[in-house]
Amino acid sequence: MNLTKKLELMQDMTESEKTISHFILDQGMEVLSLSVKDLAKATYTSPATVVRLTKKLGLDGYNDFKIKYSAELQSTLHTSGVDVNFPFTEYDSAQQVVHQMATMTKEVIDDTLQLIDYVQLDRAVKLILQAECIDIYGVGNTISAALTFQHELTRIGRNVNMRLMAGEQHFLAQTSNPKHVAVVISYSGETSEVIRTARILSASHTPIIAITSIGDNRLSRLATVTLNVSSREKLYKKIAPFASTISINYMLNLLFSLTFKNDYDVNLDWKLRFDRMTDNRAPQSSPIIEDNH
């Protein structure tokens, strides 16, 4: 997990440490020009408190923090012409918003593409192909992407389970076994409900495919396979989860496509027969009308 997300998610902080954390997240690059005494003065804390916070982040001290935080911020600047957290402002025209959103979408896909570990991706697809049942887990913003993934897999004859009501994912996990595969989605990799579910799955020896942000987090440690998504989006300070949703959707589309490709003709036949039996749409005049004869 990168430093920004650690600062956003860390639970065991004192009030003074929270003040420093919020200041760092708000100021960004400006923090790098401050000495430890300057940062302590700006946050009405002490140099010892600043150093203690950096130790909690797993660093050797404030100088180590500045080096690593600078590298993290520089990486973000070099990979993006658009701030994924605030891709537009209230002063932008409609045309500017349209352009910025299109640019951001392309950049997020490119980010995700650069993160793909083909060995891990191949392992994930094999786990899906071998499983008697595919169970999907996620909460909040990941639900819409997960439902689309479930819908796609079901239409090629795969046995897919997902639960939406609070607490029911834990019950689903308790019925799992090594013949299942669990696709667990969490951008932060630290969501309490998701981690509890992942621990249940791990105890039942169910293979876990984790879709999460880069870096160290609890979900990736519990996973059999980890697939990373673009991680430039902040957890809280943003307009909407634009980037994480785009990246997660792309990763799930890859899993579906590679699963489909494994038995292309059979899957295509199954999908077309399913669609013709269940889809009763009949537009009178449209370029999307197909000749089924």
N, C-alpha and C positions, 0 to 999 in steps of 0.2 A: 504494500500500500504506500502511495507517495505521501510526502509530508503534509500537503494540503488536506488530504482526506484524514490523515491521522489527527491533525489539529481540529478538524470538524467533528470527528467521531469519538475522540478520547473521552472516556467516562470518569477516570479517577483524577480529575483536576481540582485543585483548590480554586476559590473564587479569584484569587490573584492570578493564578495560572490561566484561568478562563479569560480574564481581562487581557493578558498578554496575547493569548491565542487569537482572540477577536481582533485585536489591533493588527497583528501580523496578517491575518486574512484580509482585513480591510485595506491595508496599506500596500501590500504586494511588494513590488520592486523597491519602494521607498525605504523599506525596513533594512535593506542591504547596506544603506549608507550610514546606519546607526551603529554606534558601539553598544556594548552590553549596558554601559551606564546610561547612554542616551535612551535606549529602549526602556530601561527601568524607570527613568525619569518621566518619559512620555506616558507610561502606563501607571504611574504612581505606585510602583512596586519596588523591588530591590534587585540588584544584579544577581544575588544568590537565587532568587526566585526564577529569574530568566534561565539561569544555568540549570536549575532543577527541572524546569520544563523541557529543556533540550535533552536532558538525560532520559526523561520519560519517553521521549521520541526515539530513543535508542541511539542517540548520537554521543559524541565524545565531549561536546561542549558547544558554546555559542559560535565559535569560529567554524567548527565543523557544520553546524546548522546553516550558517551563511553560505558556505561553499555548496552544500547540497541543495539548499533552497534556491540559490541563484541558478544552478544547473537545471533544476526543475522548471523554473520560470522561463529560462532561455529556451528550453526545449518546447515549451508551450508556444512561445512567440514565433519560433522558427517553423512550426508546423501549421500555423494558422494565420490567415489574413482576417478571419472573422472570430470574434469572441463568441464561443458556443453558448455561454451563459447569458449574454446580452447581445444577440445578433442584430438587433435593431434598437433604435431609440424613438422617443415620442416625436422627434423632429424629422424623422425620415419620411420621405414620400412613399406612396404605395409601390412605385417602381423600385425604389431602393430596398424596401423590405423584401419584395419578390426576389431581387437579385441576391441580397445577402442570405436569404434562406436557401436559395439554390446553391450558392457557393459553399455555405456551411454543410449542406447535405453531401456534396461531392467530397469535401475535405474529410468529413467523418468517415465516409466509406473508405477513402484512401488511408486514413489512420488505421482503421480496422484491418485492412488488407495487409498493411505492414506488420501487424501484430500476429498474423496467422502462423502458427506452428503446425506444419503439415503432418508431422508425426502424431501430434496430439489430436489433430482433426481426423486423421485416418483411424486412430484408436476409438474416437467417439463414434464414428460412423459404424465401425465393426460392432461396438457394444449395442448400438440401436438395432442393427441387422440380426444379431444373435438373441436379442431379448424376446421373451414371450409377451412381455407387456412393457410399455413405455409410460412412465409416470412423470408428470411435469409439475414443478413446484415453483412458486414465486408469489410475491405480494405487491400491492400498490401499482406503480407504473408499468411493471413487467407483465401484468395480467393480459393486456390486449395482445401483445406479441405472442405470449404463450398460447392464447386461445386460437390465434391464426395458425400457429404451428400444429396444434392439436387437430384443427380442422383439415389441414393439408395431409397429415399422416393418416387420418381416418379415411380419407377419400382414396387412399391406395391400399386399404385393407389392413392397416396396422391397428393393433389393440392399444388404445391410448387412454389414460386416465388423468383427470385433473379435477381438483376441488376448489371452489371459490369461497365458501362460507368460512368464517373465522374458526380456527381450530380443527377443521376437517382435514387439512393437509397433514396434520400430525397423525390422525387416525389412518389416513391412507398410507403414510410411511410405516406405520406399525404392521400393516398387512403385507409389506414388501418382503422380498427374498432375493437370493442371488440370481434368480431367473428373470428378474425385472431389471430395468435400467432407469435411473432417476436423472432427469434433466432439471437441474436446480439453477434458477436465475436470480442473481442479486448483483446490482451494479456495485454497491459498496463491499459486498462480501461479508458484511457485519450485521445485517438485519437480524434481530434477536429471534423472531419467529422462524426465519429461514435456517439459522444456525441450529436451533433446537430440532427442526425437521431433519437436517443433514446428519446430526448426531444419531438420531433414531435409525436413519438409513444406513449409516456406517456400522452401527451395532448389529444390524441384520445382514451385513455383508452384501448390501446392494451396491452395484457399481454406480458411481456418481459422476455425471458430466456437469461440471460447474461452468456457468457463463458469468463472468465477473470482470471487474477492472483489473488493471495490471498491478503487480506488486504483491506483497504478503498480506493475506487476510485469512480469517478463520475458515471461510468456505473453501478457499483453494487448498488449505491444509487438510481438509476432510475429503477432498475430491479424488477420484480415480484419474480423471482427465480434467484439465482446466483449459478453457478457451477464453482468451482475453478480448475485451472490447475496448473501444476508444475511451480514454480516461481523462479527457480535458475538462469534463463537466464537473462543476462543484456540486456538493450534495444539497446545499440549501440556497446559496446566493445565486439565483438564476431566475429567468422568466418562466421557463418550463423545461422538462427533461427532454429537450429536442435531441441532443447528441446521443445520449444513452439509449433512447428509444430507437433511433436510426441504426445505431451500431448493433444492438441486440437483435433487431429485426433482420439485419443483414446476416448475422451469425446463424440465426435459426433458419433462414432461407438457404444458407449453405448446407446445413445439416440435412434439411429436407431434400435439396437438389442432389446431393451425393447419395442419399438413401434411395431416391428415385432412380438415379443413374445405374445403381447396382443391378437392377433387373428392369431395364428401361421398357421393353416391349410389354411385359406382364403388367407393370405398374401403369403404363399408359392405357392399356386395354381396360384394366380395372377402373381407372379414373373416368374414362369416357363412358363406360357402361353405367357407372354410378351416377354421373351427371345427367345422362339421358333419362334415367329412371326417376330422378328426383327433382330435376330442374324443369319447371313448367313455363318458364318465361317465353313469350311469343310476341316480340315486337313486330308491329305491322310493317314498318319500313325503317330499316337501320343497316348501316354498313357492317354490323357485327353478326347479322343473321348468317347461319351456316347451312350448307347443303348437306343434310345427314343421309342422303340416299346414295 
